[in-house]
Amino acid sequence: MKNRRTLTDARNAIASRPRKWRKPVPCPICGGKDIGVHTFGKGLDRITLQIVQYWNITCLECWCHAIVITKHTDRKEAIRVWNYLATDYPKAKENAK
């Protein structure tokens, strides 16, 4: 009989291939690839009463910037939010059909 892995074995196993780190997408205005991600501060969400992190995403070529709000202090999450907003994901998904 073959050695089958169970669901509990899969949960306890260490990932052999962790999630790939994504770099920021280019600026949607000028197309520049030099994007800076810096913490802007912390604040309180008035609706959910949770502490949120503000991030300043800046294109260092044309100096346009955006403020991104995340629930965690993780830089990767801020980059994921920027990639989602900068590529206008719903339209890109419709065009891929």
VOGU-3710 file (C-alpha; in Angstrom, 3 decimals, decimal comma):
1> mknrrtltda> 0,000/0,000/0,000  1,235/3,492/-0,821  2,322/5,907/1,878  -0,449/8,511/1,729  -0,205/11,880/3,381  -3,095/12,966/5,519  -4,421/16,492/6,002  -2,755/16,777/9,406  0,602/15,881/7,826  0,153/18,680/5,309
11> rnaiasrprk> -0,629/21,207/8,057  2,459/20,302/10,065  4,841/20,239/7,092  7,120/23,191/6,467  6,474/24,893/3,144  9,189/23,924/0,698  8,278/26,868/-1,531  7,180/29,937/0,439  5,070/32,690/-1,092  6,972/34,726/-3,658
21> wrkpvpcpic> 7,775/38,312/-2,706  6,345/40,698/-5,263  7,919/43,998/-6,165  5,753/47,089/-6,697  4,185/47,584/-10,118  5,214/50,668/-12,114  3,583/54,052/-11,578  0,233/54,226/-13,438  0,851/57,896/-14,370  4,414/58,022/-15,712
31> ggkdigvhtf> 5,357/54,316/-15,909  8,378/54,786/-13,628  9,650/51,671/-11,862  11,316/53,433/-8,919  8,597/53,148/-6,253  9,234/54,048/-2,615  7,192/52,573/0,265  7,412/54,374/3,614  5,385/54,284/6,809  3,285/57,398/7,241
41> gkgldritlq> 1,808/56,739/10,670  -0,823/54,854/12,621  -4,424/55,777/13,174  -7,787/54,546/14,354  -10,471/53,312/11,982  -13,636/54,994/13,210  -15,968/52,319/11,846  -14,299/49,136/13,134  -12,346/50,816/15,980  -9,149/49,029/14,949
51> ivqywnitcl> -5,656/50,464/14,689  -4,567/50,840/11,052  -1,214/51,578/9,426  -0,852/54,383/6,866  1,726/53,961/4,094  3,068/56,591/1,715  3,692/55,078/-1,729  5,746/57,464/-3,884  6,983/57,341/-7,460  10,488/58,775/-7,240
61> ecwchaivit> 10,516/59,854/-10,903  7,378/62,005/-11,160  6,833/62,539/-7,387  3,196/61,460/-7,464  2,146/59,667/-4,297  -0,711/57,756/-2,714  -1,701/56,954/0,858  -2,476/53,263/1,433  -4,206/51,935/4,560  -3,512/48,411/5,867
71> khtdrkeair> -4,450/46,514/9,015  -0,917/45,251/9,696  2,529/46,819/9,859  3,801/44,479/7,152  5,446/46,161/4,147  4,483/43,252/1,892  0,794/43,878/2,544  1,215/47,549/1,605  2,860/46,500/-1,673  0,020/44,052/-2,374
81> vwnylatdyp> -2,552/46,837/-1,850  -0,547/49,175/-4,101  -0,318/46,515/-6,834  -4,080/45,985/-6,621  -4,877/49,708/-6,838  -2,265/50,653/-9,446  -3,262/47,965/-11,943  -7,020/48,600/-11,615  -7,551/44,864/-11,159  -11,281/44,480/-12,004
91> kakenak> -10,821/46,021/-15,479  -7,642/44,032/-16,103  -9,472/40,843/-15,193  -12,331/41,626/-17,609  -9,889/42,380/-20,460  -8,131/39,026/-19,989  -11,196/37,052/-21,129
//
